[in-house]
Amino acid sequence: MSLDLPRATKRSHDENFPVASLVLSREHRDAVLAFYAFARTADDIADAPDLEAAEKLARLDVLEQALVSGDPAIPQAARLHAIDRQHKAGLVQARELLRAFRQDVVKARYNDWAELVDYCRFSANPVGRFLLILHGERSSAHGPADALCTALQILNHLQDCGKDRERMGRIYIPIRWMLAAGSETAFFDPSRTTLRRDVFDAMLDRVDTLIDQAQCLPERLRNPRLRAQSIATIALARRLSQRLRQADPVLERVQVTKADACIAFLRGLRGTIQRPSSRDRRVTAAAVRRSGSSFRLGMQSLSAERRRAIHAVYAFCRTVDDIADSAAPASEKRVFLREWRREIDRLHRAPETPIGRELARASTLFKLPLEECHALLDGMETDSADRVRLANDYELGLYGRRVAGSVGALSIRIFGAPSAHDFALNLGRTLQLVNILRDVDEDAARERVYVPLSRLARLGLSDAPAAMLVADPRFARVCENLAEEASTGFATADAALMRLDRRALKPAILMMENYRRVLDRLQARGWGLRQGRLRLSTADRLHLITRAMRPA
């Protein structure tokens, strides 16, 4: 058996991520290089520009037969065959890769995120499984390794999206996502940077979620060298994701630098010296830091254990809110929110995400009512629609209860004030009214109008495109009425606090004062001539910091 191989297009040192790092033992490194050489050969066949599809498939069949038989006529196959006999790893995983390479020959587009992830199940995940089996690792590492491999594959697809389309006619950005720009052609139009940016960021949100799921991989690995490799690879994946957020891969080549690689390598070496502690807590804390939320001031006033729990709740809220606000198609958003429903349902059995595991811990310690997580998800379902309108006051109340009341109901239990349930629901509704008033124009740009249509109808306004509704002078009158209701809500909260534990509720009070100031600024500015989203001044923030430092 013989095989006329196309010229190699890439070598191991050309890859973004370490193929066989020097931190691996010599024995394992040789095995990894053998696996890489086989995969590279198959990839070169699938990507060969001068071969017809039928010829590519035939050559991949020959390569697989040589792998199974160990045919010395094809050294790459014979070498991996020998590795498999020695380590009981390689053959099964390589055949799964061949399935993906065959798919590359015949399939050039992916309809949605699920299709793309399913492709990665064969094109990327077998690499991680091979490394785990080669090092004798436990099955508990399979899930986070799969998440990391899928993230790496999608990062590479984003990085090479222009080149893949131009040279091979392949696009790994889901069709439904590209339609946000109007069409595939429009998506790749160099001038459509903003629309393309929104889609890239939405995809990178999903990738970052996968990287978060992979964060627990090092602590599940027993081999210190493989642990070091995983730490370095996770660091590089995170860095490439950041770089892809800062540049447009359609217009320029985006890649990690030598400095990025050196930093990742040093982090990996540190991992050979000390076994990493749980990373879940770091994931939720990082979500809070990235948000820049004023609620952080209130969180800092909590004890360490309560702060860890509120970080978990906030990270969950932030994550599902980002899904609802992303540029992903509405159908995809609903899928992602359903995934979170399943995660909430398995919190006390086997959560699969860092946020899920931290939520489970918080739920156990503070007896959190998890039905409130589902209520929040109900609210995010509303926000995920392509067009949002609320028919009447009942729907406004229900929406506020779901997206804000649920957060309050969870938070007061962590604060140690479960008797403040009614206070939390009222305050949540009030804060949501302020959100609606503050974000009128931002929401309108997303075709969202949260002011009930029934209120607009009383002034002769009927449903219309959001930009037209919020620009109508009559819309300002409805905003004035909602602002008065928010002021009444703050007064009700003040009265309730007279009977409650103000010290325990200090984080909620700080949040309330922050939003009260926002409402004051909105009312002072007026509702007719809005000039973008209102932000608090430095003096306002200093005042809140001073309040945060004082006892309640």
N, C-alpha and C positions, 0 to 999 in steps of 0.2 A: 504494500500500500504506500502511495506517495502523495504529496500535496504540494502544489506550486503556490507558495505563500506570497502575498503582496508585501511590498516593502513596509517595514515598521514605521508607524507614524508618531509614536511616543515611547519614551523609555521611563523607567521607574523614577529617575530624578526629575522628570518633567512634570510630575504630578503635584497637585496642590497639597496633598496630605501624605504623610510618610507611609510609603509602601512597606518597607522593611527597615525600620529605624535601627540604628546601632544599639539602642537600649535593649533590643531583643537578643536572646542568646544566639550563638552561631548556628546551632542546630535548627532552632525555630526560624531564624532569618533565612537560611537556605531553603527551607520548606516554603516560606512565604514568597520568596523570589521565584520558586518553581511554579507556584500557583499564579503569580502575577504574569509570568512569561506565557503560560497557557492562555490566560484571559486576554492578554494583549494580542496574541496571535488570532484568537477568535474575533476580537474587536476589529482588528485590521481587515479581516475577511468581510465582516458585516459592513465596514465603512469604505471598502474599496470602490473608488469612483468609476473604474473601468470594467466592472463585472456586473452582469445582469443578475436580477434577483434569484432566478433559478440556479445560476451557477454559484452564487453565494450560499444558498441553502444546501446545495450538493456538497460544497467544500466543508461546511460546518458539520454535515453528517459524517464525512470522512474523518474529520478531526475528532468527533465524539467516538467513533468506532475505534480509532487509534488509542484514545484515552482508556477505553474499557479493556482493550486487549494488551495495552502496553507496547504497541508497535514501535520498534526502534527506528523505523523509517521517518517518524515524526518525533524528533527529540523532545519537543515541549510536552507532547502527550505522554511519551514514555517516562519522562522524568517525574511528572505529576503522578502517574500510575504507581511508580515506585514509592513516592512519598506517601501515597494513600495506603499502600501495603505496610509501610513502616508505622504510620501514625493513625491509621483508620480515619483519615480526614483528607478530603480533597476531591475525590471522585464524585460524590453526590453533589457537593456544592458547585463544582465546575459544570456538571450537567445542567444544574439549574441556571447557571449563567448562560449556557448555550441556548436555553429556552428564551432568555431575554434577547440574545443576539439575533436569533431567528425572528423574534418579534420586531426588532429594529429594521430588518430587511423588508418586512411586509406592512408595517404600521408606522405612519409618520405623524399622526395627530392623536391627541388624547382629549376626550370629551369633558371630563371633570376631574376633580382632585382625587377621587377614589380610584379612577382608572390609572392615574399617574402613580399613586402610592402602590397599587397592585403591580405595576411594572417594576417599581423599585424592589418589590418583594423578591424578584428573580434577578434583577440587574445589579443589586447592591447588597442586600441583606445576606446572601450566601458568603460574601467575603468575611463579614463579621462572624458568622457561624463557624466558618473554617478556622479562624483564629482562636475562637473559644474552644473548639474541640481539640485543636492542635495542642493547646496548653492545658487540657484536662479541666476546664472550668465547668462550673455548675450551670444547670439550666436556668437558674434565677437571673443569670446575666443575659439571657437571650433577648428578652424584651427591650431593655435599654440599648443593647447592641444593635438590634434591628432599627430602633428609632434613630440612632446615630448614623447608621449606614444610609437610611432613607434620606436623612437631612443632608448628608454629604452629596448624595446623588443629585438631589434637587438643586443644591447650591451650584454644582457643576453645570447642570442644565441651564440655570439662569445665567451663569457666567458665560456660557458658550451659546446663548440663544441666537445671537445674530449669525455666528459662524455656522452653527448647525443648520439653520434655515438656508443660508446661502450655498453651502457646500454639499449638503446631503438632503435638503428639502424636508428636514425633520424639525418639528416644534414640540417641545415638552411643556409649554405653557398651555394649560387647558383651554379648549376652544371657548367654553362659556365665559371664561375670565377675559379672554381677548376681546370678546364682543362688547365689553364695557367701553372699549375705544371705538366701537362701531363695526370693525371687521379685522381680520388678520392683517390685511394690507395697511389699514389705518393704524393698527397697533405698532407695526414696525416702521411707520412713517417717522423719519427723524424729527419732524416738527411736533409730534404728539407727545412730548416729554412728560407733561403733567399727568395725562391720563395713563400713560405707561407707568409712571412713577407710582401711582395709586395701586395698580395691579401688582407691581413688583413688591411693594410694601405689604400688601395683603398676603402674598405668597410667602414672604419672609416672616410674617407673623406666624404662619403655620410651621415654617422651618424652625423658628426659635422655640416654638412649643415642643417640637421633636428634640431639639438640643436640650431643653429643660428635662425632658423625660430621660435623656441619656446621662444626665448629671450624676445619677446614682450608680452608673456603671463601674467607676473605679473602686468604690467601696464593696462591690460584689465580686471583685476579681481577687483570686488568691495569689496569682503569679505577680510578683512586684514589677517585673519588667513589662509585662503586658499592661499592668496598671499604669505605668509611666507612659506607655504608648497611647493608652486611651485618654489620659489627661491632656497630653499634647494635642491629640486629634480633636478633642472637644474644644480646646482653646482656639485652635486654628479655624474650626467651623464657626465658632462665635465671631471671630475676627473677620472672616470672609463675609458673613452675613452683615456685619456692620459696614464693611466696605461697599457691599452691593446696595446698601441703603443710601450711600453717599454719592454714588455715581450711576450712570446709565449704561448697562452692558451692551445695549444696542449701538451706542455711539462710541464706546471705548472699551478697551480690555481692562477688566477689573480682576485683581488677584491679590493674594497675600504677599507681603514683602519678606525679604530675608530677615529683617528685624522681627517681624511677627513670628516667623519660624523659630528664631533663636529664643524668643520669650517663651513660646510654647514648649520648646525642647527643655528649657530650664525648669519649667513647671512640672514637666514629666519626670525629670531627674529627682526633683524634690519628692515626687510621689513614690520613688523607690526607697526613700529614707523613712518616711512616715506614712502610715496608713491613713487615708483621708477620712474625716468624720462625715456625718450625714450632710448631704448637700441640699436636701429639701428645704431646710430653713433658709438657706442662702437664696434659693430661687424666689421664695415669697418676699423676702426682705428686699431683694433687688427690684422686684416689680413695684414695690412701694417707692423706692428711691427714684426709679425712672419716671414715675408719674408726676413728681413735683407737686403733689396734692398738699393743700394747706392742712388737710387732716393729719399729716405727718406730725404736726406740732402736738396734737392731742394724743397720738399714739406714743410719743416719747414720754408722756407723763405717766404711762402705765408701768406696772412691774414687768420684769422680763418675760414671765410666762404669759401674762395677759397680752403683752405687746406681740409676742410670737403668734398668739391665736388671732389677734386682730389683723396681723399681716396676712395670715392665711385667708381670712374673709375678704380683705381688700384685694388681694391678688386674684381671687376667684372673680370678684366683681369686675375688676379691671379687665381680666381676660375675656369674659363673656361680653362685656361692653365693647371691647375692641373688635370682637367678631361681628357684632351688630353694626358697628360703624365702618367696617372695612369695605373695600371695593370688590369683594367677592360677590358673585351672584347670590340673589336672595335664596335660591334653592340650596346652594352650598352652605350658606350661613345656617339654615335650618338643620342641615346634616351635622354641622359642627356643634350646634347647641344640643342636638340629640345625643351626641357623644358625651357631652357634659352631664346630661340627665343620667346616662348610664353610669358615669363615674360617681355621681352623687348616690345613686342606688347601691353601689358596691363599696361605699366608703368604709363600712365596718366589716367588709370581707377581704377584699384585695384591691384597693385603689391602685391605679396604674400611673398616676401623674404625681409630681412633687406637690402641687397644690392640693390634690386629692388627699395625699397622705398627711399633709399638715392640717387640712380641714378635719380629717378623721380624728386626729390627735386633739384638736380644739373642741370638737364635738363631744369627745369622751370626757374631757376635763371640765367643760362648762355646760354640758347638756344642751347643746345647740339644737333648736328645732329645724331639722333639715328640710322640712316642707317649705321653709322660707327660701331655701336655695332654688327649689323648683318654682316658687313664685317669682323670684328674680328672673329665672329663665323664661317664664311666661312673658314678662315685660320685654325681655330681649327679643323674643319672637315678634312682638309688635314692632320693635325698632328695626328688625331685619327686612321688613317689607320694602319693596321698591318705592312705595308711596304710602305715607302715614297720615291718616286723618282720624280724629276722635269725634264721634257723632254728637256727644252730649256730656253733661257734667258727670253722669254715672261712669262713663268710659274714662273720663279724666281722673276721677277718684280711683277707679280700679287700676289704671296705669300707674298712678303715683304710689298706690299701695304696693304694687308689685316691684317697681324699680327702686323705690326709696324706703317704703315702710319695711320691706323685707330686710334691708340692710340694718335698719335701726333695731328691728326685733332680734337679729343675731348679735348686734354689737352690745346692747345693754346687758346681755347675759355674760359676755366677756368682761364688761366693766364691773360686774358684780352687783347690778341693780335690776334684777328681773322684774321687780314690782313696777318698774317704769315703762311697762309695755305700751300703755295708752299714750304716754308722753312720747315714746319713740315713734309711734305711728303718726301722731299729729305733727311732730317735728319733721318726719320724713316727707309728709305731704307738703309741708310749708317749704322745705328746702327744694323740693322738686318744682314747685311753682316758680321759685326764684331761678332755678335752672332754665325753665321754659322761657321766662322773660329775658334772661341774659343771652340765651342762644337762639333767639328768634331768627336772625338772618343766617346763622350757621346751619340751623336745622332746615331752613327754607332751601338752602343750596342742595340739601339732600332730599328735597321734596317731602319734607316733614312739617306738619303744622299740628301743634298740640293744643292750641286754643280750640275749644269745642266748636264745631260747625253750628250748633244750635245757638250759641251766643252771637256768632257772626251773623246768623240769619235774622236775629232780632234787629240788627242795624241795616238790613237789606243786602248783606253780603252773602253770596252763594259760593259754593266750592269752585275753585279755579286753580291754575298753577300756583304753587306756593309763593313764588316771587311776586306775583300779582297781588295775592292776598295780603302779604305782609307790607306791601308798599301802599296799600289803600289807607287813606287817613282814618277811616272808620276802624281799622284794625287797632290803632293806637288807643282808642277809647276802651276796647275790650282789655287791652293790656293794663290800663289804669285800674280797671275793676279787679283784675287778678292780683295786681300789686297790693290793693287794699286788703284782699283776702289773705295774702301772705303776711301783711303787717298784723292782721288779727291773729294769724297762726302763731307769730312770734309772741304776741301778748299772752295767748293761751299757754304757750310753753313756759313763759316767765312765771305765770301763776302756778302752774303745775310744779315747778322747781321749788316753790316754797314748801312743798310737802315731801320732797324727795331728797335723796342723799347727793348733795351737790358735789362732794368730793369724788364719789364714785363716778359721777356723770361728767366730770371735768372735760374729757375728750369731746363729748357731745356738746357741751356748753361752748367750747372753743369753736367747734364747727358752726354752731348756731350764730355766734357772734361774727364769724367770717361772712356768713351768708346775709346776716342782717346788714352788714356794711355794704355788701354788694347791692342789696335792695335799695339802701339809702342812696347810693351813687346812681343807680338806674332811675330812681324817681327824680333825683336832682337833674339828671340829664334830660329827662323827658322821653316820650315814646315816638315822637314824630320824626326826628332826625337822628337816627341811630348811625353811629360811625364805627362799625365793627364791634367785636366782642369787648365788653367792658372788663378791665382788669384793675385789681386793687393797687393803690399806690404803695411806694416804699414805706410811707408813714403808716398806712393801714397795716402793713405786714409787721412793722416794728411794734405796733400796738398789740397785735395778736401774739407776737413772741413774748412781749412783756407779760401779757395775761397768762401765757403758758407757763412762765417761770414762777408765777405767784401761786400760793395755795388757793384751792377753790373757795 
